[in-house]
């Protein structure tokens, strides 16, 4: 075996062999078609621009390709189970297991690891006995970089699965294995895959005829015309065949000189850049589909999307529902995706379907807004006030467990200062305090560093014009309209804008983002529209300039004047401030709280006063909200006098 007499297929069979080869290369192409479609949208601000499904890497950013396998689990009851693994903006799922309490999947997937990219993988396990929606039972989070560098003799590790509503409750265990390829092994792995496809006699080497079939399958006519020259270049030892190592060397050398592969034969992606690393990574991940192993299904953005039952899949197919990142209108608005800054992955915001439908009806159409203009504004205020009174009644306490159950995956009771029994009304729970220390303040001793003001979904823009281009679609939004008539808005012309949107499940106390003195506190009366993106992204509605709000001006040494605007929303009966005019405040101090409902804080900085963190600006430019917590770093003051004792923050993103 492995010598020059490697048998070639008969000449008359060349066409059929080539046909079978191309069929093998494309056998999993339908999986990648969907994956490419999803990520082209998400990298193009929702506009469908032709961005590659794999981001181009610099060599120093490449940490390897991890092969993660979900082997099996032990649950506390019998069901049909599926598991998902999420990393960054990609989610993959296993097949559904048999009806058992010990599901076995043996399902694997290769994941690209970047040194400064996402490395905290979330594994979610769902029961599948629901018709329209599968139920999340347990999850765990695995730091892949730590896992891959652990000192262990075992091929796998067992992780505890936690109840989504409380990380102190264990609901099962899952066995996971993970290994990593270095760049050289990645190249060899790719070469091994394609060699095996055209190695008709399975001797581990390519004859000239087999080599020619491979070059033809690449679809590169220039390379096809040079096949004799390329074969001689590959056959370094002159034995008349090309080994796997020789093929890997040829692909690597040619990719930097004159690429053999200009179009991925699996997913059809155009490989526009003559870059060895990115091409090999792309092709290795694509060819992973052809290994014959049980490969997880991809093309999902979140574990929620991956777990939905057949009714959702039918509605998605019929375009009644869809997933996307960015500005969402119509049916797309029924799913709100945000980027979790801590875990660096996409998550779906939970919101009741009936509420979504009513908001779309009202805020995404001229007819709906005309109804509001004809008296519904007063109705919203009346309903909000009535709901506020109800949530302050002792009877409302019975709604707390149902609320916790609905938001169990996005509400961590372990952080709450008091147990649920402590709260005598729903509003007491809604404005709950957290345990000391669970929200550390970034660089507490450095007033040059601004921090996030709320547990929220954040959008940040260098100026008002950017906010109107990427997010706020109301036709009358302006700084003057936001701050009201009593505040001198000229200080904030062309200033930076940061929006903190609080959802009902969030910790609803807001904190001071900068240190200074409260110069003014002004109440601005108004409506109580929802602050949900469905309304904010509507061109028919001006949520931020028409809603009830309280505007405070903070005078600082580092950032100049900062406007802090607390905006009420539907069901928010009151905005309570715990500080008053003239008070000195320290960043991270508790500033106030919103009563029941969704709500928003907007901070406006003077022009050029703050350098907002790049990751926040980058997500916002994609119309993608970033999930942040109180105290996370927001940005740095740009005034010269503040640079003297500031620590090196060049590579800093956030504090854990």
C-alpha distance (Angstrom), angle and dihedral (degrees) to the residues before:
residue distance angle dihedral
X1 . . .
X2 3.78 . .
X3 3.79 100.8 .
X4 3.79 138.0 111.2
X5 3.78 94.4 -80.9
X6 3.79 91.5 69.9
X7 3.78 102.3 147.7
X8 3.76 118.2 -113.2
X9 3.78 123.1 -151.5
X10 3.81 114.2 -100.4
X11 3.80 113.4 -84.7
X12 3.78 93.5 -116.4
X13 3.80 89.6 57.2
X14 3.80 94.5 53.0
X15 3.80 94.1 97.7
X16 3.79 94.1 49.4
X17 3.81 91.9 47.0
X18 3.79 90.5 50.6
X19 3.78 90.2 48.1
X20 3.80 91.1 51.3
X21 3.80 90.1 46.9
X22 3.79 92.9 54.5
X23 3.79 89.9 45.4
X24 3.81 89.9 54.1
X25 3.79 91.6 48.4
X26 3.81 91.1 52.8
X27 3.79 98.5 36.7
X28 3.81 92.5 109.5
X29 3.77 96.7 31.7
X30 3.81 93.8 115.4
X31 3.82 90.5 65.1
X32 3.79 90.9 53.7
X33 3.79 94.2 44.8
X34 3.76 89.3 65.0
X35 3.80 93.3 41.7
X36 3.77 91.5 51.7
X37 3.80 91.8 47.1
X38 3.79 92.4 52.7
X39 3.78 96.2 47.5
X40 3.75 95.5 43.3
X41 3.78 87.6 59.7
X42 3.79 94.3 44.5
X43 3.80 95.1 49.9
X44 3.77 93.0 46.0
X45 3.80 102.0 58.8
X46 3.76 88.8 -99.7
X47 3.76 91.2 -62.1
X48 3.77 97.9 112.9
X49 3.79 95.8 -116.8
X50 3.76 115.3 168.7
X51 3.78 100.4 -103.4
X52 3.76 117.7 156.5
X53 3.78 117.9 -99.7
X54 3.81 87.7 -128.1
X55 3.80 118.4 57.0
X56 3.79 113.8 -128.5
X57 3.80 111.5 -104.0
X58 3.76 132.5 -149.7
X59 3.80 111.1 -133.8
X60 3.81 91.9 -116.7
X61 3.82 90.5 56.3
X62 3.80 95.1 54.7
X63 3.82 112.0 102.3
X64 3.79 97.9 169.5
X65 3.77 142.0 -92.1
X66 3.79 114.2 -71.5
X67 3.79 120.9 -150.6
X68 3.81 106.7 -152.3
X69 3.81 121.3 -172.3
X70 3.79 126.3 -167.0
X71 3.78 100.8 -152.6
X72 3.79 109.8 173.6
X73 3.80 144.6 -42.1
X74 3.79 141.6 -143.5
X75 3.80 113.6 -139.0
X76 3.81 131.6 179.8
X77 3.81 97.3 -117.6
X78 3.79 139.8 24.5
X79 3.77 121.5 -92.9
X80 3.79 142.6 122.8
X81 3.79 105.2 -82.2
X82 3.78 137.6 -160.7
X83 3.80 128.3 -176.2
X84 3.80 131.7 -154.1
X85 3.79 132.0 -161.4
X86 3.82 118.7 -156.1
X87 3.79 126.5 -167.4
X88 3.79 121.8 169.2
X89 3.79 109.1 -44.2
X90 3.79 96.2 -17.6
X91 3.79 131.3 84.9
X92 3.80 129.0 -176.2
X93 3.80 130.3 -171.3
X94 3.79 138.2 -156.9
X95 3.77 126.9 -130.8
X96 3.83 117.0 -90.4
X97 3.79 113.4 -88.9
X98 3.79 129.2 -132.8
X99 3.81 118.2 -85.8
X100 3.80 100.4 -78.6
X101 3.78 145.6 114.2
X102 3.81 89.7 -123.2
X103 3.82 106.3 53.8
X104 3.81 118.8 -169.7
X105 3.81 119.6 -157.7
X106 3.83 108.5 156.5
X107 3.79 85.7 -168.0
X108 3.80 123.2 155.4
X109 3.79 142.3 -171.4
X110 3.79 136.5 -177.4
X111 3.80 115.1 -127.0
X112 3.79 128.7 -167.1
X113 3.82 113.1 -124.2
X114 3.80 122.6 -156.9
X115 3.79 123.2 -168.0
X116 3.82 92.8 -126.4
X117 3.77 97.0 24.1
X118 3.81 131.8 91.1
X119 3.79 114.3 -52.8
X120 3.83 102.0 157.6
X121 3.80 104.8 98.0
X122 3.79 119.9 -164.7
X123 3.80 119.4 -149.7
X124 3.81 115.4 -161.4
X125 3.81 126.2 -171.4
X126 3.81 120.0 -156.3
X127 3.79 133.5 -169.6
X128 3.80 109.5 -134.9
X129 3.79 105.5 -156.0
X130 3.80 92.7 109.0
X131 3.81 120.9 98.3
X132 3.80 99.1 -143.9
X133 3.78 104.8 13.0
X134 3.80 132.4 29.3
X135 3.78 118.0 -140.5
X136 3.80 123.9 -119.3
X137 3.81 108.1 -130.5
X138 3.79 105.1 168.7
X139 3.79 145.0 -5.0
X140 3.78 142.9 -175.1
X141 3.80 134.3 -167.9
X142 3.80 121.3 -137.3
X143 3.79 125.8 -167.3
X144 3.79 98.4 -141.1
X145 3.80 94.7 -161.5
X146 3.80 90.5 54.4
X147 3.81 91.8 42.8
X148 3.79 92.6 51.6
X149 3.81 93.6 49.8
X150 3.81 96.3 45.7
X151 3.80 120.3 123.5
X152 3.81 103.2 -120.9
X153 3.79 136.9 135.8
X154 3.81 92.9 -155.3
X155 3.80 122.6 97.6
X156 3.80 90.6 -140.2
X157 3.77 141.2 23.1
X158 3.80 131.8 -141.0
X159 3.81 117.8 -130.5
X160 3.79 127.9 -168.7
X161 3.80 116.6 -117.7
X162 3.80 113.9 -137.6
X163 3.78 131.2 -149.4
X164 3.84 107.7 -103.8
X165 3.81 91.4 -129.2
X166 3.80 96.1 50.1
X167 3.79 129.4 22.5
X168 3.81 89.2 -156.0
X169 3.83 93.4 67.3
X170 3.81 116.9 80.8
X171 3.82 114.2 -152.5
X172 3.80 100.7 174.3
X173 3.79 147.8 -37.3
X174 3.80 133.7 -99.1
X175 3.81 130.2 -160.0
X176 3.80 114.7 -138.7
X177 3.78 133.8 176.6
X178 3.80 126.2 -165.8
X179 3.78 134.0 179.4
X180 3.79 133.8 169.2
X181 3.79 134.3 -137.6
X182 3.79 121.6 -143.7
X183 3.84 117.2 -136.2
X184 3.83 93.0 -96.6
X185 3.80 91.9 51.6
X186 3.80 89.1 46.2
X187 3.81 90.1 57.4
X188 3.79 91.8 46.5
X189 3.80 91.4 47.4
X190 3.79 91.0 54.3
X191 3.81 91.9 46.3
X192 3.80 89.8 48.7
X193 3.81 91.2 53.3
X194 3.78 96.7 51.5
X195 3.81 93.7 39.6
X196 3.80 90.6 55.3
X197 3.81 91.3 53.4
X198 3.83 95.7 56.5
X199 3.81 97.4 30.5
X200 3.80 93.0 102.0
X201 3.80 96.7 177.6
X202 3.82 92.0 40.5
X203 3.81 95.5 -129.4
X204 3.81 92.7 137.0
X205 3.81 94.4 -111.7
X206 3.80 138.3 81.3
X207 3.78 124.9 -119.5
X208 3.80 118.0 -151.9
X209 3.82 90.7 -96.7
X210 3.80 92.6 50.6
X211 3.80 89.8 46.1
X212 3.82 90.4 52.8
X213 3.81 91.0 52.0
X214 3.79 89.3 53.6
X215 3.81 93.7 50.4
X216 3.82 90.4 48.8
X217 3.80 91.0 50.9
X218 3.81 89.9 56.1
X219 3.81 87.5 64.5
X220 3.82 92.7 -136.6
X221 3.81 106.9 138.6
X222 3.81 93.9 -171.5
X223 3.80 90.5 55.5
X224 3.82 91.5 44.1
X225 3.80 89.9 57.2
X226 3.81 89.7 53.3
X227 3.79 97.2 45.3
X228 3.84 95.2 122.7
X229 3.80 91.2 49.5
X230 3.80 91.9 46.6
X231 3.79 92.9 47.5
X232 3.82 91.0 53.3
X233 3.82 90.5 47.5
X234 3.81 90.4 51.6
X235 3.81 96.0 44.8
X236 3.78 94.6 72.9
X237 3.80 96.9 165.9
X238 3.79 93.3 46.1
X239 3.82 96.3 -126.9
X240 3.82 93.3 134.1
X241 3.81 96.5 -109.9
X242 3.80 135.6 79.1
X243 3.78 117.4 -125.5
X244 3.78 126.2 -152.8
X245 3.82 92.4 -101.3
X246 3.81 91.2 47.9
X247 3.82 90.9 50.3
X248 3.82 91.2 49.5
X249 3.82 90.5 51.0
X250 3.80 92.2 48.8
X251 3.81 92.9 50.1
X252 3.81 91.3 48.2
X253 3.81 95.0 47.6
X254 3.81 94.9 43.5
X255 3.79 93.0 47.1
X256 3.80 89.1 63.5
X257 3.84 94.3 41.7
X258 3.79 110.9 29.1
X259 3.83 111.9 -14.5
X260 3.80 117.3 -127.6
X261 3.79 91.5 -160.0
X262 3.80 115.6 52.0
X263 3.81 95.8 156.8
X264 3.80 125.7 39.9
X265 3.84 105.8 -114.5
X266 3.82 91.5 -150.1
X267 3.80 106.3 47.4
X268 3.81 100.1 14.1
X269 3.83 93.4 -124.2
X270 3.83 113.2 156.8
X271 3.82 109.5 -120.3
X272 3.77 96.0 -146.7
X273 3.80 100.1 169.1
X274 3.81 120.7 69.9
X275 3.76 92.2 -134.8
X276 3.78 120.6 139.5
X277 3.81 98.5 -155.8
X278 3.80 98.2 47.5
X279 3.78 94.0 43.8
X280 3.80 93.6 49.8
X281 3.83 91.8 46.4
X282 3.81 91.7 48.8
X283 3.78 94.6 47.5
X284 3.81 93.8 43.5
X285 3.80 91.7 54.1
X286 3.80 91.8 46.1
X287 3.81 94.7 47.4
X288 3.79 88.5 50.5
X289 3.81 84.6 82.0
X290 3.80 90.3 65.5
X291 3.81 100.3 53.9
X292 3.80 94.7 99.1
X293 3.80 91.2 -124.3
X294 3.80 123.5 123.0
X295 3.83 99.1 -85.2
X296 3.80 122.3 -166.0
X297 3.79 115.5 -115.9
X298 3.80 114.2 -109.0
X299 3.79 137.7 -170.4
X300 3.82 95.5 91.8
X301 3.80 127.3 121.2
X302 3.83 99.4 -160.7
X303 3.80 138.3 16.1
X304 3.81 89.0 -115.1
X305 3.79 90.9 58.9
X306 3.82 91.6 45.7
X307 3.81 91.8 51.8
X308 3.80 100.5 48.2
X309 3.80 116.9 122.5
X310 3.77 129.5 -121.1
X311 3.81 96.3 -81.8
X312 3.82 90.8 62.5
X313 3.80 90.9 44.6
X314 3.80 89.3 52.9
X315 3.83 91.9 49.2
X316 3.82 90.2 48.0
X317 3.80 90.6 50.5
X318 3.81 89.9 50.3
X319 3.85 91.0 47.4
X320 3.80 93.7 -117.1
X321 3.79 88.0 120.4
X322 3.78 133.8 19.2
X323 3.80 143.2 170.1
X324 3.78 123.6 -127.3
X325 3.78 143.0 144.6
X326 3.79 119.0 -120.5
X327 3.78 134.6 22.4
X328 3.80 107.0 6.1
X329 3.76 124.3 -162.0
X330 3.79 133.4 176.2
X331 3.80 112.4 -11.7
X332 3.81 91.8 -0.5
X333 3.79 89.6 64.9
X334 3.80 91.2 69.2
X335 3.82 90.1 79.2
X336 3.80 120.6 51.0
X337 3.80 114.3 -164.3
X338 3.81 121.2 -165.6
X339 3.81 132.8 -179.9
X340 3.81 114.5 -118.2
X341 3.80 105.8 -138.5
X342 3.81 94.5 -159.5
X343 3.79 98.0 51.3
X344 3.83 96.2 25.7
X345 3.80 93.5 -132.7
X346 3.79 138.4 112.9
X347 3.80 118.5 -99.8
X348 3.78 131.4 -176.0
X349 3.77 118.0 -122.9
X350 3.78 112.7 -128.5
X351 3.78 116.4 -125.7
X352 3.79 131.0 156.6
X353 3.81 112.5 -98.9
X354 3.80 94.4 -134.0
X355 3.81 90.5 54.1
X356 3.82 90.7 49.5
X357 3.81 91.0 52.6
X358 3.80 93.5 49.7
X359 3.82 92.6 46.8
X360 3.80 91.9 49.9
X361 3.80 89.8 50.0
X362 3.81 93.1 50.8
X363 3.79 105.7 34.1
X364 3.82 104.5 31.2
X365 3.80 96.8 54.8
X366 3.80 139.2 57.7
X367 3.80 90.5 -131.5
X368 3.81 92.2 55.9
X369 3.79 92.7 50.3
X370 3.81 91.4 47.3
X371 3.81 87.6 56.5
X372 3.80 89.0 53.7
X373 3.81 90.8 49.8
X374 3.82 89.5 53.3
X375 3.79 96.3 63.9
X376 3.80 106.0 -60.3
X377 3.83 90.2 108.6
X378 3.78 89.8 67.4
X379 3.80 89.0 44.0
X380 3.82 91.9 54.8
X381 3.81 90.3 51.3
X382 3.80 91.3 47.5
X383 3.81 92.4 48.2
X384 3.81 91.3 47.6
X385 3.80 92.6 50.6
X386 3.81 91.3 46.6
X387 3.80 91.5 47.7
X388 3.81 89.7 48.2
X389 3.82 90.8 55.8
X390 3.81 90.5 47.4
X391 3.81 92.4 51.2
X392 3.81 89.5 53.7
X393 3.81 92.4 55.7
X394 3.81 123.4 99.3
X395 3.81 89.0 -122.9
X396 3.83 90.4 64.1
X397 3.81 91.7 67.6
X398 3.81 89.3 81.0
X399 3.82 88.7 67.3
X400 3.82 92.7 62.4
X401 3.86 97.1 82.2
X402 3.82 91.7 47.7
X403 3.80 90.4 49.5
X404 3.81 91.5 49.7
X405 3.81 91.7 48.6
X406 3.80 93.2 50.6
X407 3.81 92.8 50.1
X408 3.81 96.4 33.6
X409 3.79 93.3 127.5
X410 3.83 93.2 52.0
X411 3.79 103.7 36.1
X412 3.81 120.2 72.8
X413 3.80 110.0 -157.8
X414 3.80 90.7 -174.7
X415 3.83 87.8 73.4
X416 3.82 95.4 52.2
X417 3.80 114.9 105.5
X418 3.81 96.1 -137.8
X419 3.85 133.4 33.8
X420 3.83 118.2 -104.5
X421 3.82 91.7 -102.9
X422 3.82 88.8 65.6
X423 3.81 93.6 68.6
X424 3.81 114.1 85.7
X425 3.83 96.0 -176.1
X426 3.78 134.7 27.9
X427 3.81 91.5 -113.6
X428 3.81 91.0 55.7
X429 3.80 87.4 58.0
X430 3.80 92.6 42.5
X431 3.82 92.8 57.2
X432 3.82 90.9 40.7
X433 3.78 121.4 157.5
X434 3.78 123.3 -127.5
X435 3.79 129.4 -129.6
X436 3.82 115.1 -89.0
X437 3.79 112.7 -90.9
X438 3.83 99.6 18.3
X439 3.81 90.3 108.1
X440 3.83 105.4 45.9
X441 3.80 115.1 -165.2
X442 3.81 114.3 -124.9
X443 3.83 113.0 -117.9
X444 3.78 92.9 -11.2
X445 3.81 93.8 -173.7
X446 3.81 94.6 51.3
X447 3.79 114.1 78.5
X448 3.81 88.0 -174.5
X449 3.81 88.3 77.3
X450 3.82 117.7 75.8
X451 3.81 119.0 -153.4
X452 3.79 137.4 -154.1
X453 3.80 112.8 -83.6
X454 3.81 100.4 -150.0
X455 3.78 147.3 13.5
X456 3.77 93.5 -96.5
X457 3.78 152.8 114.1
X458 3.79 105.5 -79.6
X459 3.79 133.1 -151.4
X460 3.83 118.2 -176.7
X461 3.79 129.3 -171.6
X462 3.80 134.3 179.8
X463 3.80 89.7 -135.8
X464 3.80 143.9 -1.5
X465 3.81 92.1 -97.5
X466 3.82 91.0 61.5
X467 3.81 91.2 49.4
X468 3.81 90.5 54.1
X469 3.79 92.0 47.6
X470 3.81 97.4 48.3
X471 3.80 107.4 25.7
X472 3.81 126.4 -5.7
X473 3.80 109.2 71.8
X474 3.82 99.7 173.4
X475 3.80 108.5 123.0
X476 3.82 96.2 -137.2
X477 3.82 103.2 45.9
X478 3.82 115.0 135.9
X479 3.80 139.0 145.8
X480 3.80 90.7 -109.2
X481 3.79 91.1 50.1
X482 3.80 91.2 49.6
X483 3.83 97.0 47.7
X484 3.79 97.2 39.7
X485 3.79 131.8 -135.7
X486 3.82 98.1 -64.1
X487 3.80 95.2 60.4
X488 3.80 121.3 76.0
X489 3.79 101.2 -124.8
X490 3.82 97.5 -174.9
X491 3.82 89.3 88.9
X492 3.80 88.8 65.1
X493 3.81 102.4 45.0
X494 3.84 108.2 138.9
X495 3.79 88.7 -1.0
X496 3.80 127.0 150.3
X497 3.82 118.5 -89.0
X498 3.82 127.8 -152.1
X499 3.82 121.7 -174.2
X500 3.82 120.5 -161.7
X501 3.83 109.8 -168.7
X502 3.79 115.5 -165.7
X503 3.81 119.4 -155.8
X504 3.84 122.1 -154.5
X505 3.83 93.3 -99.5
X506 3.82 93.5 55.2
X507 3.78 130.0 101.6
X508 3.81 98.1 -94.6
X509 3.78 102.0 -153.0
X510 3.79 114.7 102.6
X511 3.81 124.7 -148.8
X512 3.79 138.3 -153.7
X513 3.84 112.9 -89.4
X514 3.83 96.8 -163.5
X515 3.80 137.6 25.2
X516 3.81 118.6 -110.3
X517 3.81 144.3 86.0
X518 3.80 128.7 -53.7
X519 3.78 104.2 -118.3
X520 3.81 98.9 175.5
X521 3.81 142.4 5.7
X522 3.81 115.1 -167.0
X523 3.82 128.8 178.4
X524 3.81 113.8 -142.7
X525 3.83 113.9 -166.8
X526 3.78 119.4 -141.5
X527 3.79 149.8 123.8
X528 3.79 130.0 -50.5
X529 3.79 105.2 -126.0
X530 3.78 117.8 160.0
X531 3.84 115.5 -92.9
X532 3.81 91.2 -147.8
X533 3.85 113.4 129.5
X534 3.81 88.0 -111.8
X535 3.81 86.8 71.5
X536 3.82 98.8 31.8
X537 3.83 90.3 52.7
X538 3.81 91.3 49.5
X539 3.80 117.9 106.2
X540 3.80 89.1 -154.5
X541 3.81 97.2 62.0
X542 3.84 136.2 58.9
X543 3.79 101.1 -158.7
X544 3.82 102.0 166.4
X545 3.80 97.3 45.9
X546 3.82 96.9 41.9
X547 3.81 102.8 41.8
X548 3.78 126.9 93.2
X549 3.83 109.4 -91.7
X550 3.79 147.1 161.0
X551 3.81 117.6 -132.8
X552 3.79 121.0 -156.9
X553 3.81 126.3 -177.2
X554 3.81 115.5 -149.0
X555 3.80 117.5 -161.5
X556 3.82 112.2 -149.8
X557 3.81 137.4 177.2
X558 3.80 93.5 -139.3
X559 3.82 105.8 38.5
X560 3.80 102.7 24.8
X561 3.80 111.4 -135.0
X562 3.79 119.3 -5.5
X563 3.82 122.8 -166.3
X564 3.82 113.3 -145.0
X565 3.83 112.0 -167.6
X566 3.83 120.7 -171.8
X567 3.81 108.5 -162.7
X568 3.79 124.8 -162.1
X569 3.81 123.0 -143.1
X570 3.78 142.6 -173.6
X571 3.83 109.8 -40.9
X572 3.83 92.4 11.2
X573 3.78 103.0 125.7
X574 3.79 97.1 -178.9
X575 3.81 147.1 3.5
X576 3.79 112.3 -142.6
X577 3.82 122.9 -162.6
X578 3.81 119.2 -160.9
X579 3.82 94.1 -164.2
X580 3.79 131.2 61.8
X581 3.80 138.2 -152.4
X582 3.80 112.4 -66.8
X583 3.81 95.4 25.5
X584 3.78 118.8 134.4
X585 3.80 110.4 -130.4
X586 3.80 135.3 -166.3
X587 3.79 122.3 -147.1
X588 3.79 110.0 -96.0
X589 3.83 93.0 30.9
X590 3.79 114.7 135.6
X591 3.80 105.7 -102.2
X592 3.81 103.4 -179.8
X593 3.82 145.2 -61.9
X594 3.79 144.2 -110.7
X595 3.79 121.1 -127.7
X596 3.83 121.0 -134.4
X597 3.81 118.1 -28.1
X598 3.77 141.0 40.9
X599 3.78 118.1 -52.2
X600 3.81 144.7 166.9
X601 3.80 142.5 -136.6
X602 3.81 120.4 -155.9
X603 3.80 122.8 -166.8
X604 3.81 119.9 -163.7
X605 3.82 119.5 -165.5
X606 3.78 127.7 -165.3
X607 3.80 116.2 -97.7
X608 3.80 111.3 -75.7
X609 3.83 94.0 0.8
X610 3.80 98.1 116.0
X611 3.78 138.0 35.8
X612 3.81 102.2 -148.2
X613 3.81 116.0 -147.9
X614 3.79 110.9 -88.3
X615 3.81 96.5 -129.0
X616 3.81 90.4 58.2
X617 3.80 92.6 49.1
X618 3.81 92.1 45.7
X619 3.81 93.6 53.3
X620 3.80 91.5 45.1
X621 3.81 91.2 52.1
X622 3.83 85.5 59.8
X623 3.82 89.8 50.5
X624 3.80 87.0 -113.2
X625 3.81 120.2 139.7
X626 3.82 118.0 -136.0
X627 3.80 118.7 -137.9
X628 3.83 106.7 -132.5
X629 3.80 138.3 170.0
X630 3.79 131.9 -136.3
X631 3.80 110.4 -81.0
X632 3.81 99.0 23.0
X633 3.79 113.1 135.3
X634 3.81 113.9 -88.9
X635 3.80 103.8 175.3
X636 3.79 149.4 -52.3
X637 3.80 130.5 -93.8
X638 3.80 111.5 -110.1
X639 3.80 98.9 -155.8
X640 3.82 112.6 119.5
X641 3.78 96.4 -128.8
X642 3.82 89.9 61.2
X643 3.79 95.4 59.7
X644 3.80 98.6 74.6
X645 3.80 101.6 83.7
X646 3.81 101.0 16.5
X647 3.83 114.7 127.1
X648 3.79 120.0 -123.0
X649 3.81 103.2 -82.4
X650 3.79 98.7 165.4
X651 3.79 95.2 116.0
X652 3.80 97.8 26.9
X653 3.79 117.8 117.7
X654 3.79 108.4 162.5
X655 3.75 143.3 -30.0
X656 3.80 119.7 -106.9
